[in-house]
Amino acid sequence: MIKLAKREEQIMQVFWDLEKAFIRDIIPLLPDPKPHYNSVATIVKILAEKGFLNYETAGNMHCFFPVISKEEYQQFALKDIVSQYFDNSYPRMLAFFAKEQKLSEKELDEIVSIIKKEKI
């Protein structure tokens, strides 16, 4: 899997939310400034070539849907961040966020509780 560019990721977020959509359906849901239809069509084509989207033909139009789930991409992106910025150390990453966000002891306890729950 490869890291998506900012606009590619914005478009994928819309597809993950909608699950299936025509290009005209996603443009209003993109952040301002809204890109031109042709720009979105080009990016959607690139996302299909990269294996993130596929489509069904409906008349003379394509209805696109995600092939890669949001969760799969989140896992990939997080691993990439941990690798690039935290020397592959999840504890270092968590410590960084705890310090930067000035998390309270209650919030830290909540994080530990969530982690323990997920391990069961």
CYANA upper distance limits for C-alpha pairs under 8 A (distance plus 0.5 A):
  1 MET  CA     76 PHE  CA      7.97
  3 LYS  CA     77 ALA  CA      7.51
  4 LEU  CA      8 GLU  CA      6.21
  4 LEU  CA      9 GLU  CA      6.14
  5 ALA  CA      9 GLU  CA      6.61
  6 LYS  CA     10 GLN  CA      6.79
  7 ARG  CA     11 ILE  CA      6.73
  8 GLU  CA     12 MET  CA      6.67
  8 GLU  CA     43 ILE  CA      6.97
  8 GLU  CA     44 VAL  CA      8.32
  8 GLU  CA     47 LEU  CA      7.68
  9 GLU  CA     13 GLN  CA      6.61
 10 GLN  CA     14 VAL  CA      7.16
 10 GLN  CA     30 LEU  CA      7.32
 10 GLN  CA     31 PRO  CA      8.46
 11 ILE  CA     15 PHE  CA      6.94
 11 ILE  CA     26 ILE  CA      7.93
 11 ILE  CA     30 LEU  CA      7.46
 11 ILE  CA     44 VAL  CA      8.24
 12 MET  CA     16 TRP  CA      6.50
 12 MET  CA     66 PRO  CA      8.09
 13 GLN  CA     17 ASP  CA      6.73
 13 GLN  CA     70 LYS  CA      8.26
 14 VAL  CA     18 LEU  CA      6.58
 14 VAL  CA     26 ILE  CA      6.87
 14 VAL  CA     29 LEU  CA      7.30
 14 VAL  CA     30 LEU  CA      7.83
 15 PHE  CA     19 GLU  CA      5.81
 15 PHE  CA     20 LYS  CA      6.84
 15 PHE  CA     21 ALA  CA      7.32
 15 PHE  CA     26 ILE  CA      7.99
 15 PHE  CA     64 PHE  CA      8.44
 15 PHE  CA     65 PHE  CA      6.99
 15 PHE  CA     66 PRO  CA      6.86
 16 TRP  CA     66 PRO  CA      7.06
 16 TRP  CA     69 SER  CA      7.67
 16 TRP  CA     70 LYS  CA      6.82
 19 GLU  CA     65 PHE  CA      6.24
 19 GLU  CA     66 PRO  CA      7.16
 20 LYS  CA     63 CYS  CA      6.98
 20 LYS  CA     64 PHE  CA      6.08
 20 LYS  CA     65 PHE  CA      5.03
 20 LYS  CA     66 PRO  CA      7.97
 21 ALA  CA     25 ASP  CA      6.45
 21 ALA  CA     26 ILE  CA      7.34
 21 ALA  CA     63 CYS  CA      5.85
 21 ALA  CA     64 PHE  CA      5.93
 21 ALA  CA     65 PHE  CA      7.15
 22 PHE  CA     26 ILE  CA      7.46
 22 PHE  CA     61 MET  CA      8.23
 22 PHE  CA     62 HIS  CA      6.91
 22 PHE  CA     63 CYS  CA      5.23
 22 PHE  CA     64 PHE  CA      6.59
 23 ILE  CA     27 ILE  CA      7.23
 23 ILE  CA     37 TYR  CA      8.07
 23 ILE  CA     40 VAL  CA      7.65
 23 ILE  CA     41 ALA  CA      7.08
 23 ILE  CA     44 VAL  CA      8.36
 23 ILE  CA     63 CYS  CA      8.19
 23 ILE  CA     64 PHE  CA      8.27
 24 ARG  CA     28 PRO  CA      8.33
 24 ARG  CA     37 TYR  CA      7.75
 25 ASP  CA     29 LEU  CA      8.21
 26 ILE  CA     30 LEU  CA      7.12
 27 ILE  CA     34 LYS  CA      7.28
 27 ILE  CA     35 PRO  CA      7.77
 27 ILE  CA     37 TYR  CA      7.78
 27 ILE  CA     40 VAL  CA      7.97
 28 PRO  CA     34 LYS  CA      7.81
 30 LEU  CA     34 LYS  CA      6.83
 35 PRO  CA     39 SER  CA      6.76
 35 PRO  CA     40 VAL  CA      7.04
 36 HIS  CA     40 VAL  CA      6.98
 37 TYR  CA     41 ALA  CA      6.59
 38 ASN  CA     42 THR  CA      6.64
 39 SER  CA     43 ILE  CA      6.84
 40 VAL  CA     44 VAL  CA      6.52
 41 ALA  CA     45 LYS  CA      6.63
 42 THR  CA     46 ILE  CA      6.79
 43 ILE  CA     47 LEU  CA      6.63
 44 VAL  CA     48 ALA  CA      6.72
 44 VAL  CA     53 LEU  CA      8.10
 45 LYS  CA     49 GLU  CA      6.74
 46 ILE  CA     50 LYS  CA      6.63
 47 LEU  CA     51 GLY  CA      6.80
 47 LEU  CA     52 PHE  CA      5.78
 47 LEU  CA     53 LEU  CA      6.26
 48 ALA  CA     52 PHE  CA      6.05
 48 ALA  CA     53 LEU  CA      4.87
 48 ALA  CA     54 ASN  CA      6.10
 49 GLU  CA     53 LEU  CA      8.34
 51 GLY  CA     67 VAL  CA      7.36
 51 GLY  CA     68 ILE  CA      8.08
 52 PHE  CA     66 PRO  CA      6.35
 52 PHE  CA     67 VAL  CA      5.71
 52 PHE  CA     68 ILE  CA      5.75
 53 LEU  CA     64 PHE  CA      6.89
 53 LEU  CA     65 PHE  CA      6.04
 53 LEU  CA     66 PRO  CA      4.99
 53 LEU  CA     67 VAL  CA      5.63
 53 LEU  CA     68 ILE  CA      7.78
 54 ASN  CA     64 PHE  CA      6.11
 54 ASN  CA     65 PHE  CA      6.10
 54 ASN  CA     66 PRO  CA      6.92
 54 ASN  CA     67 VAL  CA      6.83
 55 TYR  CA     62 HIS  CA      6.28
 55 TYR  CA     63 CYS  CA      5.75
 55 TYR  CA     64 PHE  CA      4.65
 55 TYR  CA     65 PHE  CA      6.44
 56 GLU  CA     62 HIS  CA      6.13
 56 GLU  CA     63 CYS  CA      5.72
 56 GLU  CA     64 PHE  CA      7.00
 57 THR  CA     61 MET  CA      6.31
 57 THR  CA     62 HIS  CA      5.12
 57 THR  CA     63 CYS  CA      6.71
 58 ALA  CA     62 HIS  CA      6.38
 58 ALA  CA     63 CYS  CA      7.14
 68 ILE  CA     72 GLU  CA      6.89
 68 ILE  CA     73 TYR  CA      7.39
 69 SER  CA     73 TYR  CA      6.93
 70 LYS  CA     74 GLN  CA      6.54
 71 GLU  CA     75 GLN  CA      6.71
 72 GLU  CA     76 PHE  CA      6.87
 73 TYR  CA     77 ALA  CA      6.47
 74 GLN  CA     78 LEU  CA      6.44
 75 GLN  CA     79 LYS  CA      6.67
 76 PHE  CA     80 ASP  CA      6.72
 77 ALA  CA     81 ILE  CA      6.75
 78 LEU  CA     82 VAL  CA      6.60
 79 LYS  CA     83 SER  CA      6.48
 79 LYS  CA     88 ASN  CA      8.25
 80 ASP  CA     84 GLN  CA      6.54
 81 ILE  CA     85 TYR  CA      6.29
 81 ILE  CA     86 PHE  CA      7.85
 82 VAL  CA     86 PHE  CA      5.41
 82 VAL  CA     87 ASP  CA      7.01
 82 VAL  CA     88 ASN  CA      5.57
 82 VAL  CA     89 SER  CA      6.87
 82 VAL  CA     90 TYR  CA      7.05
 82 VAL  CA     93 MET  CA      7.15
 83 SER  CA     87 ASP  CA      5.79
 83 SER  CA     88 ASN  CA      4.87
 83 SER  CA     89 SER  CA      8.04
 84 GLN  CA     88 ASN  CA      8.04
 86 PHE  CA     90 TYR  CA      7.83
 86 PHE  CA     92 ARG  CA      6.55
 86 PHE  CA     93 MET  CA      6.35
 89 SER  CA     93 MET  CA      6.93
 90 TYR  CA     94 LEU  CA      6.62
 91 PRO  CA     95 ALA  CA      6.53
 92 ARG  CA     96 PHE  CA      6.57
 93 MET  CA     97 PHE  CA      6.87
 94 LEU  CA     98 ALA  CA      6.52
 95 ALA  CA     99 LYS  CA      6.59
 96 PHE  CA    100 GLU  CA      6.49
 97 PHE  CA    101 GLN  CA      6.20
 97 PHE  CA    102 LYS  CA      8.44
 98 ALA  CA    102 LYS  CA      6.25
 98 ALA  CA    103 LEU  CA      5.67
 98 ALA  CA    108 LEU  CA      8.12
 99 LYS  CA    103 LEU  CA      7.31
103 LEU  CA    107 GLU  CA      6.38
103 LEU  CA    108 LEU  CA      7.00
104 SER  CA    108 LEU  CA      6.80
105 GLU  CA    109 ASP  CA      6.60
106 LYS  CA    110 GLU  CA      6.70
107 GLU  CA    111 ILE  CA      6.80
108 LEU  CA    112 VAL  CA      6.82
109 ASP  CA    113 SER  CA      6.59
110 GLU  CA    114 ILE  CA      6.68
111 ILE  CA    115 ILE  CA      6.71
112 VAL  CA    116 LYS  CA      6.64
113 SER  CA    117 LYS  CA      6.60
114 ILE  CA    118 GLU  CA      6.69
115 ILE  CA    119 LYS  CA      6.89
116 LYS  CA    120 ILE  CA      7.26
